[in-house]
Amino acid sequence: MLLEHVNSLQEKIEVLLDKLNETKVMNDSLVLNNEYLKKINNELETKIKIIQAKEKQLKIVSALSEDNTDKQYFKNKIDYLVKEIDYCIDRISI
């Protein structure tokens, strides 16, 4: 009787240990997924800030002058700056 009880306890312990290992694997996977999502979120937030800055600059350019030559100059300048920012972000991401 006592031996049966001990065997039953051992089986239950093995089942619990298996579940613990499965939980650890799942936890590790979730941690990696969470880190990946945080990285993606940070990249998207950076892109949003860049787009908002570009939008603000375009509004300023539109308000500055009605002359199309000036607008084109400022748009080209802004595009250049945005490309430089994108390049810097890519360099940081490496």
PyMOL Python script that loads the backbone (N, CA, C, O; Angstrom):
from pymol import cmd

cmd.read_pdbstr("""\
ATOM      1  N   MET A   1       0.822  -1.191   0.000  1.00  0.00           N
ATOM      2  CA  MET A   1       0.000   0.000   0.000  1.00  0.00           C
ATOM      3  C   MET A   1       0.869   1.259   0.000  1.00  0.00           C
ATOM      4  O   MET A   1       0.639   2.178  -0.786  1.00  0.00           O
ATOM      5  N   LEU A   2       1.847   1.294   0.867  1.00  0.00           N
ATOM      6  CA  LEU A   2       2.740   2.448   0.947  1.00  0.00           C
ATOM      7  C   LEU A   2       3.544   2.595  -0.341  1.00  0.00           C
ATOM      8  O   LEU A   2       3.767   3.708  -0.818  1.00  0.00           O
ATOM      9  N   LEU A   3       3.973   1.476  -0.893  1.00  0.00           N
ATOM     10  CA  LEU A   3       4.734   1.502  -2.136  1.00  0.00           C
ATOM     11  C   LEU A   3       3.885   2.054  -3.286  1.00  0.00           C
ATOM     12  O   LEU A   3       4.378   2.817  -4.116  1.00  0.00           O
ATOM     13  N   GLU A   4       2.634   1.672  -3.326  1.00  0.00           N
ATOM     14  CA  GLU A   4       1.726   2.189  -4.356  1.00  0.00           C
ATOM     15  C   GLU A   4       1.553   3.696  -4.215  1.00  0.00           C
ATOM     16  O   GLU A   4       1.520   4.431  -5.202  1.00  0.00           O
ATOM     17  N   HIS A   5       1.445   4.129  -2.991  1.00  0.00           N
ATOM     18  CA  HIS A   5       1.288   5.570  -2.739  1.00  0.00           C
ATOM     19  C   HIS A   5       2.537   6.338  -3.188  1.00  0.00           C
ATOM     20  O   HIS A   5       2.428   7.407  -3.789  1.00  0.00           O
ATOM     21  N   VAL A   6       3.709   5.795  -2.898  1.00  0.00           N
ATOM     22  CA  VAL A   6       4.970   6.421  -3.296  1.00  0.00           C
ATOM     23  C   VAL A   6       5.075   6.452  -4.821  1.00  0.00           C
ATOM     24  O   VAL A   6       5.483   7.462  -5.393  1.00  0.00           O
ATOM     25  N   ASN A   7       4.709   5.353  -5.480  1.00  0.00           N
ATOM     26  CA  ASN A   7       4.739   5.302  -6.945  1.00  0.00           C
ATOM     27  C   ASN A   7       3.786   6.326  -7.550  1.00  0.00           C
ATOM     28  O   ASN A   7       4.107   6.990  -8.535  1.00  0.00           O
ATOM     29  N   SER A   8       2.634   6.439  -6.954  1.00  0.00           N
ATOM     30  CA  SER A   8       1.652   7.421  -7.432  1.00  0.00           C
ATOM     31  C   SER A   8       2.197   8.840  -7.293  1.00  0.00           C
ATOM     32  O   SER A   8       2.037   9.665  -8.192  1.00  0.00           O
ATOM     33  N   LEU A   9       2.832   9.113  -6.178  1.00  0.00           N
ATOM     34  CA  LEU A   9       3.430  10.433  -5.963  1.00  0.00           C
ATOM     35  C   LEU A   9       4.549  10.698  -6.969  1.00  0.00           C
ATOM     36  O   LEU A   9       4.676  11.813  -7.476  1.00  0.00           O
ATOM     37  N   GLN A  10       5.356   9.686  -7.257  1.00  0.00           N
ATOM     38  CA  GLN A  10       6.439   9.843  -8.231  1.00  0.00           C
ATOM     39  C   GLN A  10       5.874  10.159  -9.622  1.00  0.00           C
ATOM     40  O   GLN A  10       6.406  11.012 -10.333  1.00  0.00           O
ATOM     41  N   GLU A  11       4.820   9.483  -9.996  1.00  0.00           N
ATOM     42  CA  GLU A  11       4.193   9.740 -11.294  1.00  0.00           C
ATOM     43  C   GLU A  11       3.657  11.171 -11.359  1.00  0.00           C
ATOM     44  O   GLU A  11       3.817  11.863 -12.364  1.00  0.00           O
ATOM     45  N   LYS A  12       3.030  11.592 -10.288  1.00  0.00           N
ATOM     46  CA  LYS A  12       2.497  12.959 -10.249  1.00  0.00           C
ATOM     47  C   LYS A  12       3.623  13.989 -10.322  1.00  0.00           C
ATOM     48  O   LYS A  12       3.492  15.021 -10.980  1.00  0.00           O
ATOM     49  N   ILE A  13       4.719  13.699  -9.646  1.00  0.00           N
ATOM     50  CA  ILE A  13       5.874  14.602  -9.678  1.00  0.00           C
ATOM     51  C   ILE A  13       6.430  14.683 -11.100  1.00  0.00           C
ATOM     52  O   ILE A  13       6.775  15.769 -11.568  1.00  0.00           O
ATOM     53  N   GLU A  14       6.519  13.552 -11.786  1.00  0.00           N
ATOM     54  CA  GLU A  14       7.019  13.544 -13.161  1.00  0.00           C
ATOM     55  C   GLU A  14       6.109  14.354 -14.083  1.00  0.00           C
ATOM     56  O   GLU A  14       6.586  15.099 -14.939  1.00  0.00           O
ATOM     57  N   VAL A  15       4.807  14.205 -13.904  1.00  0.00           N
ATOM     58  CA  VAL A  15       3.854  14.975 -14.713  1.00  0.00           C
ATOM     59  C   VAL A  15       4.032  16.468 -14.442  1.00  0.00           C
ATOM     60  O   VAL A  15       4.046  17.279 -15.368  1.00  0.00           O
ATOM     61  N   LEU A  16       4.167  16.817 -13.178  1.00  0.00           N
ATOM     62  CA  LEU A  16       4.352  18.224 -12.823  1.00  0.00           C
ATOM     63  C   LEU A  16       5.670  18.773 -13.371  1.00  0.00           C
ATOM     64  O   LEU A  16       5.718  19.917 -13.825  1.00  0.00           O
ATOM     65  N   LEU A  17       6.723  17.984 -13.336  1.00  0.00           N
ATOM     66  CA  LEU A  17       8.009  18.418 -13.885  1.00  0.00           C
ATOM     67  C   LEU A  17       7.922  18.621 -15.398  1.00  0.00           C
ATOM     68  O   LEU A  17       8.497  19.566 -15.939  1.00  0.00           O
ATOM     69  N   ASP A  18       7.202  17.731 -16.074  1.00  0.00           N
ATOM     70  CA  ASP A  18       6.997  17.898 -17.518  1.00  0.00           C
ATOM     71  C   ASP A  18       6.246  19.198 -17.809  1.00  0.00           C
ATOM     72  O   ASP A  18       6.601  19.947 -18.720  1.00  0.00           O
ATOM     73  N   LYS A  19       5.217  19.447 -17.028  1.00  0.00           N
ATOM     74  CA  LYS A  19       4.448  20.687 -17.211  1.00  0.00           C
ATOM     75  C   LYS A  19       5.311  21.913 -16.922  1.00  0.00           C
ATOM     76  O   LYS A  19       5.194  22.937 -17.596  1.00  0.00           O
ATOM     77  N   LEU A  20       6.174  21.802 -15.918  1.00  0.00           N
ATOM     78  CA  LEU A  20       7.081  22.900 -15.595  1.00  0.00           C
ATOM     79  C   LEU A  20       8.023  23.176 -16.764  1.00  0.00           C
ATOM     80  O   LEU A  20       8.240  24.332 -17.128  1.00  0.00           O
ATOM     81  N   ASN A  21       8.576  22.131 -17.346  1.00  0.00           N
ATOM     82  CA  ASN A  21       9.470  22.306 -18.493  1.00  0.00           C
ATOM     83  C   ASN A  21       8.737  22.928 -19.677  1.00  0.00           C
ATOM     84  O   ASN A  21       9.273  23.813 -20.345  1.00  0.00           O
ATOM     85  N   GLU A  22       7.522  22.472 -19.934  1.00  0.00           N
ATOM     86  CA  GLU A  22       6.723  23.055 -21.017  1.00  0.00           C
ATOM     87  C   GLU A  22       6.468  24.537 -20.760  1.00  0.00           C
ATOM     88  O   GLU A  22       6.532  25.359 -21.674  1.00  0.00           O
ATOM     89  N   THR A  23       6.183  24.860 -19.517  1.00  0.00           N
ATOM     90  CA  THR A  23       5.923  26.252 -19.155  1.00  0.00           C
ATOM     91  C   THR A  23       7.175  27.104 -19.334  1.00  0.00           C
ATOM     92  O   THR A  23       7.093  28.247 -19.785  1.00  0.00           O
ATOM     93  N   LYS A  24       8.330  26.553 -18.982  1.00  0.00           N
ATOM     94  CA  LYS A  24       9.587  27.290 -19.158  1.00  0.00           C
ATOM     95  C   LYS A  24       9.855  27.562 -20.636  1.00  0.00           C
ATOM     96  O   LYS A  24      10.264  28.661 -21.007  1.00  0.00           O
ATOM     97  N   VAL A  25       9.621  26.555 -21.475  1.00  0.00           N
ATOM     98  CA  VAL A  25       9.824  26.726 -22.915  1.00  0.00           C
ATOM     99  C   VAL A  25       8.876  27.793 -23.454  1.00  0.00           C
ATOM    100  O   VAL A  25       9.276  28.662 -24.229  1.00  0.00           O
ATOM    101  N   MET A  26       7.626  27.714 -23.038  1.00  0.00           N
ATOM    102  CA  MET A  26       6.633  28.700 -23.478  1.00  0.00           C
ATOM    103  C   MET A  26       7.028  30.096 -23.004  1.00  0.00           C
ATOM    104  O   MET A  26       6.907  31.064 -23.756  1.00  0.00           O
ATOM    105  N   ASN A  27       7.492  30.204 -21.781  1.00  0.00           N
ATOM    106  CA  ASN A  27       7.912  31.495 -21.230  1.00  0.00           C
ATOM    107  C   ASN A  27       9.083  32.073 -22.023  1.00  0.00           C
ATOM    108  O   ASN A  27       9.092  33.263 -22.341  1.00  0.00           O
ATOM    109  N   ASP A  28      10.057  31.243 -22.339  1.00  0.00           N
ATOM    110  CA  ASP A  28      11.204  31.705 -23.130  1.00  0.00           C
ATOM    111  C   ASP A  28      10.754  32.220 -24.493  1.00  0.00           C
ATOM    112  O   ASP A  28      11.223  33.251 -24.975  1.00  0.00           O
ATOM    113  N   SER A  29       9.841  31.481 -25.094  1.00  0.00           N
ATOM    114  CA  SER A  29       9.314  31.895 -26.398  1.00  0.00           C
ATOM    115  C   SER A  29       8.586  33.231 -26.292  1.00  0.00           C
ATOM    116  O   SER A  29       8.750  34.100 -27.148  1.00  0.00           O
ATOM    117  N   LEU A  30       7.795  33.392 -25.262  1.00  0.00           N
ATOM    118  CA  LEU A  30       7.053  34.641 -25.071  1.00  0.00           C
ATOM    119  C   LEU A  30       7.989  35.814 -24.786  1.00  0.00           C
ATOM    120  O   LEU A  30       7.735  36.933 -25.231  1.00  0.00           O
ATOM    121  N   VAL A  31       9.051  35.565 -24.058  1.00  0.00           N
ATOM    122  CA  VAL A  31      10.027  36.623 -23.777  1.00  0.00           C
ATOM    123  C   VAL A  31      10.680  37.093 -25.077  1.00  0.00           C
ATOM    124  O   VAL A  31      10.820  38.294 -25.305  1.00  0.00           O
ATOM    125  N   LEU A  32      11.076  36.149 -25.922  1.00  0.00           N
ATOM    126  CA  LEU A  32      11.681  36.509 -27.209  1.00  0.00           C
ATOM    127  C   LEU A  32      10.693  37.276 -28.083  1.00  0.00           C
ATOM    128  O   LEU A  32      11.045  38.270 -28.717  1.00  0.00           O
ATOM    129  N   ASN A  33       9.467  36.801 -28.104  1.00  0.00           N
ATOM    130  CA  ASN A  33       8.434  37.475 -28.891  1.00  0.00           C
ATOM    131  C   ASN A  33       8.196  38.887 -28.371  1.00  0.00           C
ATOM    132  O   ASN A  33       8.028  39.821 -29.156  1.00  0.00           O
ATOM    133  N   ASN A  34       8.180  39.043 -27.072  1.00  0.00           N
ATOM    134  CA  ASN A  34       7.979  40.357 -26.461  1.00  0.00           C
ATOM    135  C   ASN A  34       9.117  41.307 -26.820  1.00  0.00           C
ATOM    136  O   ASN A  34       8.876  42.473 -27.130  1.00  0.00           O
ATOM    137  N   GLU A  35      10.349  40.820 -26.780  1.00  0.00           N
ATOM    138  CA  GLU A  35      11.502  41.654 -27.138  1.00  0.00           C
ATOM    139  C   GLU A  35      11.420  42.087 -28.601  1.00  0.00           C
ATOM    140  O   GLU A  35      11.705  43.237 -28.934  1.00  0.00           O
ATOM    141  N   TYR A  36      11.030  41.162 -29.463  1.00  0.00           N
ATOM    142  CA  TYR A  36      10.886  41.478 -30.889  1.00  0.00           C
ATOM    143  C   TYR A  36       9.818  42.554 -31.086  1.00  0.00           C
ATOM    144  O   TYR A  36      10.023  43.513 -31.829  1.00  0.00           O
ATOM    145  N   LEU A  37       8.685  42.387 -30.420  1.00  0.00           N
ATOM    146  CA  LEU A  37       7.597  43.359 -30.553  1.00  0.00           C
ATOM    147  C   LEU A  37       7.993  44.725 -29.998  1.00  0.00           C
ATOM    148  O   LEU A  37       7.591  45.751 -30.547  1.00  0.00           O
ATOM    149  N   LYS A  38       8.772  44.753 -28.923  1.00  0.00           N
ATOM    150  CA  LYS A  38       9.252  46.029 -28.387  1.00  0.00           C
ATOM    151  C   LYS A  38      10.147  46.733 -29.399  1.00  0.00           C
ATOM    152  O   LYS A  38      10.059  47.946 -29.584  1.00  0.00           O
ATOM    153  N   LYS A  39      11.011  45.958 -30.051  1.00  0.00           N
ATOM    154  CA  LYS A  39      11.907  46.531 -31.058  1.00  0.00           C
ATOM    155  C   LYS A  39      11.100  47.112 -32.220  1.00  0.00           C
ATOM    156  O   LYS A  39      11.353  48.233 -32.661  1.00  0.00           O
ATOM    157  N   ILE A  40      10.139  46.351 -32.706  1.00  0.00           N
ATOM    158  CA  ILE A  40       9.282  46.823 -33.803  1.00  0.00           C
ATOM    159  C   ILE A  40       8.532  48.075 -33.378  1.00  0.00           C
ATOM    160  O   ILE A  40       8.422  49.028 -34.149  1.00  0.00           O
ATOM    161  N   ASN A  41       8.018  48.076 -32.155  1.00  0.00           N
ATOM    162  CA  ASN A  41       7.281  49.228 -31.643  1.00  0.00           C
ATOM    163  C   ASN A  41       8.167  50.470 -31.609  1.00  0.00           C
ATOM    164  O   ASN A  41       7.739  51.551 -32.012  1.00  0.00           O
ATOM    165  N   ASN A  42       9.394  50.319 -31.131  1.00  0.00           N
ATOM    166  CA  ASN A  42      10.326  51.454 -31.086  1.00  0.00           C
ATOM    167  C   ASN A  42      10.628  51.983 -32.481  1.00  0.00           C
ATOM    168  O   ASN A  42      10.691  53.193 -32.694  1.00  0.00           O
ATOM    169  N   GLU A  43      10.817  51.065 -33.431  1.00  0.00           N
ATOM    170  CA  GLU A  43      11.079  51.491 -34.805  1.00  0.00           C
ATOM    171  C   GLU A  43       9.887  52.258 -35.380  1.00  0.00           C
ATOM    172  O   GLU A  43      10.055  53.278 -36.048  1.00  0.00           O
ATOM    173  N   LEU A  44       8.689  51.754 -35.113  1.00  0.00           N
ATOM    174  CA  LEU A  44       7.492  52.430 -35.619  1.00  0.00           C
ATOM    175  C   LEU A  44       7.301  53.797 -34.964  1.00  0.00           C
ATOM    176  O   LEU A  44       6.900  54.755 -35.625  1.00  0.00           O
ATOM    177  N   GLU A  45       7.586  53.884 -33.674  1.00  0.00           N
ATOM    178  CA  GLU A  45       7.481  55.179 -32.998  1.00  0.00           C
ATOM    179  C   GLU A  45       8.469  56.181 -33.594  1.00  0.00           C
ATOM    180  O   GLU A  45       8.144  57.356 -33.761  1.00  0.00           O
ATOM    181  N   THR A  46       9.662  55.715 -33.911  1.00  0.00           N
ATOM    182  CA  THR A  46      10.658  56.586 -34.536  1.00  0.00           C
ATOM    183  C   THR A  46      10.168  57.062 -35.897  1.00  0.00           C
ATOM    184  O   THR A  46      10.286  58.242 -36.227  1.00  0.00           O
ATOM    185  N   LYS A  47       9.622  56.146 -36.682  1.00  0.00           N
ATOM    186  CA  LYS A  47       9.108  56.518 -38.000  1.00  0.00           C
ATOM    187  C   LYS A  47       7.959  57.513 -37.883  1.00  0.00           C
ATOM    188  O   LYS A  47       7.860  58.448 -38.677  1.00  0.00           O
ATOM    189  N   ILE A  48       7.098  57.311 -36.899  1.00  0.00           N
ATOM    190  CA  ILE A  48       5.980  58.241 -36.687  1.00  0.00           C
ATOM    191  C   ILE A  48       6.511  59.632 -36.369  1.00  0.00           C
ATOM    192  O   ILE A  48       6.014  60.626 -36.899  1.00  0.00           O
ATOM    193  N   LYS A  49       7.515  59.704 -35.507  1.00  0.00           N
ATOM    194  CA  LYS A  49       8.096  61.008 -35.159  1.00  0.00           C
ATOM    195  C   LYS A  49       8.689  61.686 -36.384  1.00  0.00           C
ATOM    196  O   LYS A  49       8.557  62.898 -36.555  1.00  0.00           O
ATOM    197  N   ILE A  50       9.339  60.907 -37.231  1.00  0.00           N
ATOM    198  CA  ILE A  50       9.932  61.471 -38.447  1.00  0.00           C
ATOM    199  C   ILE A  50       8.840  61.997 -39.370  1.00  0.00           C
ATOM    200  O   ILE A  50       8.954  63.092 -39.920  1.00  0.00           O
ATOM    201  N   ILE A  51       7.795  61.217 -39.531  1.00  0.00           N
ATOM    202  CA  ILE A  51       6.691  61.648 -40.399  1.00  0.00           C
ATOM    203  C   ILE A  51       6.020  62.893 -39.839  1.00  0.00           C
ATOM    204  O   ILE A  51       5.671  63.806 -40.588  1.00  0.00           O
ATOM    205  N   GLN A  52       5.840  62.931 -38.524  1.00  0.00           N
ATOM    206  CA  GLN A  52       5.236  64.120 -37.913  1.00  0.00           C
ATOM    207  C   GLN A  52       6.124  65.342 -38.110  1.00  0.00           C
ATOM    208  O   GLN A  52       5.631  66.440 -38.370  1.00  0.00           O
ATOM    209  N   ALA A  53       7.429  65.151 -37.986  1.00  0.00           N
ATOM    210  CA  ALA A  53       8.351  66.271 -38.199  1.00  0.00           C
ATOM    211  C   ALA A  53       8.295  66.736 -39.650  1.00  0.00           C
ATOM    212  O   ALA A  53       8.311  67.935 -39.925  1.00  0.00           O
ATOM    213  N   LYS A  54       8.231  65.787 -40.568  1.00  0.00           N
ATOM    214  CA  LYS A  54       8.145  66.148 -41.986  1.00  0.00           C
ATOM    215  C   LYS A  54       6.844  66.897 -42.270  1.00  0.00           C
ATOM    216  O   LYS A  54       6.833  67.878 -43.014  1.00  0.00           O
ATOM    217  N   GLU A  55       5.761  66.431 -41.678  1.00  0.00           N
ATOM    218  CA  GLU A  55       4.469  67.106 -41.863  1.00  0.00           C
ATOM    219  C   GLU A  55       4.535  68.545 -41.341  1.00  0.00           C
ATOM    220  O   GLU A  55       4.047  69.475 -41.983  1.00  0.00           O
ATOM    221  N   LYS A  56       5.138  68.705 -40.180  1.00  0.00           N
ATOM    222  CA  LYS A  56       5.268  70.042 -39.599  1.00  0.00           C
ATOM    223  C   LYS A  56       6.105  70.938 -40.510  1.00  0.00           C
ATOM    224  O   LYS A  56       5.761  72.097 -40.740  1.00  0.00           O
ATOM    225  N   GLN A  57       7.196  70.395 -41.020  1.00  0.00           N
ATOM    226  CA  GLN A  57       8.054  71.170 -41.910  1.00  0.00           C
ATOM    227  C   GLN A  57       7.324  71.547 -43.194  1.00  0.00           C
ATOM    228  O   GLN A  57       7.482  72.659 -43.699  1.00  0.00           O
ATOM    229  N   LEU A  58       6.535  70.631 -43.714  1.00  0.00           N
ATOM    230  CA  LEU A  58       5.785  70.936 -44.931  1.00  0.00           C
ATOM    231  C   LEU A  58       4.749  72.031 -44.687  1.00  0.00           C
ATOM    232  O   LEU A  58       4.512  72.872 -45.554  1.00  0.00           O
ATOM    233  N   LYS A  59       4.144  72.018 -43.524  1.00  0.00           N
ATOM    234  CA  LYS A  59       3.190  73.081 -43.190  1.00  0.00           C
ATOM    235  C   LYS A  59       3.902  74.426 -43.106  1.00  0.00           C
ATOM    236  O   LYS A  59       3.383  75.448 -43.555  1.00  0.00           O
ATOM    237  N   ILE A  60       5.093  74.410 -42.525  1.00  0.00           N
ATOM    238  CA  ILE A  60       5.875  75.653 -42.432  1.00  0.00           C
ATOM    239  C   ILE A  60       6.247  76.141 -43.821  1.00  0.00           C
ATOM    240  O   ILE A  60       6.140  77.332 -44.115  1.00  0.00           O
ATOM    241  N   VAL A  61       6.680  75.232 -44.667  1.00  0.00           N
ATOM    242  CA  VAL A  61       7.059  75.602 -46.029  1.00  0.00           C
ATOM    243  C   VAL A  61       5.861  76.186 -46.769  1.00  0.00           C
ATOM    244  O   VAL A  61       5.992  77.178 -47.486  1.00  0.00           O
ATOM    245  N   SER A  62       4.715  75.581 -46.599  1.00  0.00           N
ATOM    246  CA  SER A  62       3.511  76.081 -47.269  1.00  0.00           C
ATOM    247  C   SER A  62       3.156  77.473 -46.778  1.00  0.00           C
ATOM    248  O   SER A  62       2.676  78.306 -47.547  1.00  0.00           O
ATOM    249  N   ALA A  63       3.388  77.721 -45.511  1.00  0.00           N
ATOM    250  CA  ALA A  63       3.046  79.030 -44.949  1.00  0.00           C
ATOM    251  C   ALA A  63       4.066  80.102 -45.332  1.00  0.00           C
ATOM    252  O   ALA A  63       3.734  81.287 -45.365  1.00  0.00           O
ATOM    253  N   LEU A  64       5.287  79.700 -45.618  1.00  0.00           N
ATOM    254  CA  LEU A  64       6.345  80.663 -45.902  1.00  0.00           C
ATOM    255  C   LEU A  64       6.117  81.445 -47.188  1.00  0.00           C
ATOM    256  O   LEU A  64       6.272  82.665 -47.232  1.00  0.00           O
ATOM    257  N   SER A  65       5.750  80.724 -48.213  1.00  0.00           N
ATOM    258  CA  SER A  65       5.730  81.396 -49.503  1.00  0.00           C
ATOM    259  C   SER A  65       4.728  80.742 -50.428  1.00  0.00           C
ATOM    260  O   SER A  65       4.457  79.545 -50.346  1.00  0.00           O
ATOM    261  N   GLU A  66       4.193  81.552 -51.299  1.00  0.00           N
ATOM    262  CA  GLU A  66       3.320  81.024 -52.333  1.00  0.00           C
ATOM    263  C   GLU A  66       4.108  80.749 -53.603  1.00  0.00           C
ATOM    264  O   GLU A  66       3.576  80.181 -54.557  1.00  0.00           O
ATOM    265  N   ASP A  67       5.353  81.142 -53.619  1.00  0.00           N
ATOM    266  CA  ASP A  67       6.198  80.947 -54.786  1.00  0.00           C
ATOM    267  C   ASP A  67       6.573  79.470 -54.898  1.00  0.00           C
ATOM    268  O   ASP A  67       7.138  78.907 -53.960  1.00  0.00           O
ATOM    269  N   ASN A  68       6.273  78.846 -56.013  1.00  0.00           N
ATOM    270  CA  ASN A  68       6.523  77.416 -56.201  1.00  0.00           C
ATOM    271  C   ASN A  68       8.002  77.063 -56.172  1.00  0.00           C
ATOM    272  O   ASN A  68       8.361  75.959 -55.763  1.00  0.00           O
ATOM    273  N   THR A  69       8.865  77.973 -56.595  1.00  0.00           N
ATOM    274  CA  THR A  69      10.300  77.682 -56.579  1.00  0.00           C
ATOM    275  C   THR A  69      10.796  77.499 -55.156  1.00  0.00           C
ATOM    276  O   THR A  69      11.548  76.567 -54.867  1.00  0.00           O
ATOM    277  N   ASP A  70      10.376  78.386 -54.271  1.00  0.00           N
ATOM    278  CA  ASP A  70      10.782  78.258 -52.869  1.00  0.00           C
ATOM    279  C   ASP A  70      10.220  76.980 -52.261  1.00  0.00           C
ATOM    280  O   ASP A  70      10.910  76.279 -51.521  1.00  0.00           O
ATOM    281  N   LYS A  71       8.973  76.684 -52.575  1.00  0.00           N
ATOM    282  CA  LYS A  71       8.367  75.468 -52.033  1.00  0.00           C
ATOM    283  C   LYS A  71       9.142  74.241 -52.492  1.00  0.00           C
ATOM    284  O   LYS A  71       9.428  73.345 -51.697  1.00  0.00           O
ATOM    285  N   GLN A  72       9.475  74.204 -53.759  1.00  0.00           N
ATOM    286  CA  GLN A  72      10.212  73.054 -54.286  1.00  0.00           C
ATOM    287  C   GLN A  72      11.587  72.940 -53.632  1.00  0.00           C
ATOM    288  O   GLN A  72      12.041  71.840 -53.318  1.00  0.00           O
ATOM    289  N   TYR A  73      12.238  74.067 -53.430  1.00  0.00           N
ATOM    290  CA  TYR A  73      13.546  74.061 -52.769  1.00  0.00           C
ATOM    291  C   TYR A  73      13.419  73.474 -51.367  1.00  0.00           C
ATOM    292  O   TYR A  73      14.193  72.599 -50.977  1.00  0.00           O
ATOM    293  N   PHE A  74      12.432  73.965 -50.610  1.00  0.00           N
ATOM    294  CA  PHE A  74      12.265  73.484 -49.241  1.00  0.00           C
ATOM    295  C   PHE A  74      11.844  72.016 -49.214  1.00  0.00           C
ATOM    296  O   PHE A  74      12.290  71.260 -48.351  1.00  0.00           O
ATOM    297  N   LYS A  75      10.995  71.611 -50.146  1.00  0.00           N
ATOM    298  CA  LYS A  75      10.594  70.204 -50.197  1.00  0.00           C
ATOM    299  C   LYS A  75      11.804  69.323 -50.486  1.00  0.00           C
ATOM    300  O   LYS A  75      11.977  68.273 -49.865  1.00  0.00           O
ATOM    301  N   ASN A  76      12.633  69.747 -51.419  1.00  0.00           N
ATOM    302  CA  ASN A  76      13.844  68.979 -51.727  1.00  0.00           C
ATOM    303  C   ASN A  76      14.772  68.910 -50.522  1.00  0.00           C
ATOM    304  O   ASN A  76      15.354  67.865 -50.231  1.00  0.00           O
ATOM    305  N   LYS A  77      14.903  70.025 -49.832  1.00  0.00           N
ATOM    306  CA  LYS A  77      15.752  70.074 -48.637  1.00  0.00           C
ATOM    307  C   LYS A  77      15.200  69.133 -47.564  1.00  0.00           C
ATOM    308  O   LYS A  77      15.952  68.388 -46.936  1.00  0.00           O
ATOM    309  N   ILE A  78      13.893  69.174 -47.363  1.00  0.00           N
ATOM    310  CA  ILE A  78      13.256  68.311 -46.358  1.00  0.00           C
ATOM    311  C   ILE A  78      13.423  66.843 -46.749  1.00  0.00           C
ATOM    312  O   ILE A  78      13.750  66.013 -45.901  1.00  0.00           O
ATOM    313  N   ASP A  79      13.205  66.520 -48.010  1.00  0.00           N
ATOM    314  CA  ASP A  79      13.387  65.142 -48.467  1.00  0.00           C
ATOM    315  C   ASP A  79      14.813  64.670 -48.213  1.00  0.00           C
ATOM    316  O   ASP A  79      15.039  63.539 -47.781  1.00  0.00           O
ATOM    317  N   TYR A  80      15.762  65.545 -48.487  1.00  0.00           N
ATOM    318  CA  TYR A  80      17.166  65.209 -48.238  1.00  0.00           C
ATOM    319  C   TYR A  80      17.395  64.926 -46.749  1.00  0.00           C
ATOM    320  O   TYR A  80      18.046  63.945 -46.390  1.00  0.00           O
ATOM    321  N   LEU A  81      16.856  65.789 -45.894  1.00  0.00           N
ATOM    322  CA  LEU A  81      17.040  65.611 -44.449  1.00  0.00           C
ATOM    323  C   LEU A  81      16.376  64.325 -43.965  1.00  0.00           C
ATOM    324  O   LEU A  81      16.933  63.617 -43.126  1.00  0.00           O
ATOM    325  N   VAL A  82      15.200  64.021 -44.486  1.00  0.00           N
ATOM    326  CA  VAL A  82      14.509  62.789 -44.103  1.00  0.00           C
ATOM    327  C   VAL A  82      15.335  61.576 -44.529  1.00  0.00           C
ATOM    328  O   VAL A  82      15.444  60.607 -43.778  1.00  0.00           O
ATOM    329  N   LYS A  83      15.912  61.623 -45.722  1.00  0.00           N
ATOM    330  CA  LYS A  83      16.761  60.518 -46.172  1.00  0.00           C
ATOM    331  C   LYS A  83      17.981  60.371 -45.267  1.00  0.00           C
ATOM    332  O   LYS A  83      18.397  59.254 -44.959  1.00  0.00           O
ATOM    333  N   GLU A  84      18.547  61.478 -44.848  1.00  0.00           N
ATOM    334  CA  GLU A  84      19.687  61.432 -43.928  1.00  0.00           C
ATOM    335  C   GLU A  84      19.277  60.804 -42.594  1.00  0.00           C
ATOM    336  O   GLU A  84      20.017  60.000 -42.026  1.00  0.00           O
ATOM    337  N   ILE A  85      18.104  61.172 -42.104  1.00  0.00           N
ATOM    338  CA  ILE A  85      17.602  60.605 -40.846  1.00  0.00           C
ATOM    339  C   ILE A  85      17.383  59.108 -41.014  1.00  0.00           C
ATOM    340  O   ILE A  85      17.778  58.327 -40.148  1.00  0.00           O
ATOM    341  N   ASP A  86      16.753  58.691 -42.125  1.00  0.00           N
ATOM    342  CA  ASP A  86      16.540  57.267 -42.384  1.00  0.00           C
ATOM    343  C   ASP A  86      17.867  56.516 -42.422  1.00  0.00           C
ATOM    344  O   ASP A  86      17.984  55.415 -41.884  1.00  0.00           O
ATOM    345  N   TYR A  87      18.858  57.119 -43.060  1.00  0.00           N
ATOM    346  CA  TYR A  87      20.180  56.500 -43.135  1.00  0.00           C
ATOM    347  C   TYR A  87      20.761  56.313 -41.727  1.00  0.00           C
ATOM    348  O   TYR A  87      21.314  55.260 -41.410  1.00  0.00           O
ATOM    349  N   CYS A  88      20.629  57.339 -40.898  1.00  0.00           N
ATOM    350  CA  CYS A  88      21.147  57.259 -39.521  1.00  0.00           C
ATOM    351  C   CYS A  88      20.416  56.180 -38.729  1.00  0.00           C
ATOM    352  O   CYS A  88      21.034  55.441 -37.962  1.00  0.00           O
ATOM    353  N   ILE A  89      19.114  56.091 -38.913  1.00  0.00           N
ATOM    354  CA  ILE A  89      18.332  55.067 -38.209  1.00  0.00           C
ATOM    355  C   ILE A  89      18.773  53.679 -38.650  1.00  0.00           C
ATOM    356  O   ILE A  89      18.926  52.779 -37.825  1.00  0.00           O
ATOM    357  N   ASP A  90      18.974  53.509 -39.946  1.00  0.00           N
ATOM    358  CA  ASP A  90      19.455  52.220 -40.444  1.00  0.00           C
ATOM    359  C   ASP A  90      20.811  51.870 -39.845  1.00  0.00           C
ATOM    360  O   ASP A  90      21.056  50.716 -39.493  1.00  0.00           O
ATOM    361  N   ARG A  91      21.683  52.851 -39.729  1.00  0.00           N
ATOM    362  CA  ARG A  91      23.010  52.614 -39.157  1.00  0.00           C
ATOM    363  C   ARG A  91      22.909  52.220 -37.679  1.00  0.00           C
ATOM    364  O   ARG A  91      23.665  51.376 -37.199  1.00  0.00           O
ATOM    365  N   ILE A  92      21.969  52.839 -36.970  1.00  0.00           N
ATOM    366  CA  ILE A  92      21.781  52.527 -35.551  1.00  0.00           C
ATOM    367  C   ILE A  92      21.224  51.120 -35.392  1.00  0.00           C
ATOM    368  O   ILE A  92      21.590  50.412 -34.454  1.00  0.00           O
ATOM    369  N   SER A  93      20.341  50.705 -36.300  1.00  0.00           N
ATOM    370  CA  SER A  93      19.680  49.406 -36.216  1.00  0.00           C
ATOM    371  C   SER A  93      20.632  48.241 -36.456  1.00  0.00           C
ATOM    372  O   SER A  93      20.338  47.108 -36.073  1.00  0.00           O
ATOM    373  N   ILE A  94      21.761  48.511 -37.081  1.00  0.00           N
ATOM    374  CA  ILE A  94      22.690  47.420 -37.424  1.00  0.00           C
ATOM    375  C   ILE A  94      23.349  46.865 -36.197  1.00  0.00           C
ATOM    376  O   ILE A  94      24.160  45.943 -36.295  1.00  0.00           O
TER     377      ILE A  94
END
""", "prot")
cmd.dss("prot")
cmd.show_as("cartoon", "prot")
cmd.util.cbc("prot")
cmd.orient("prot")
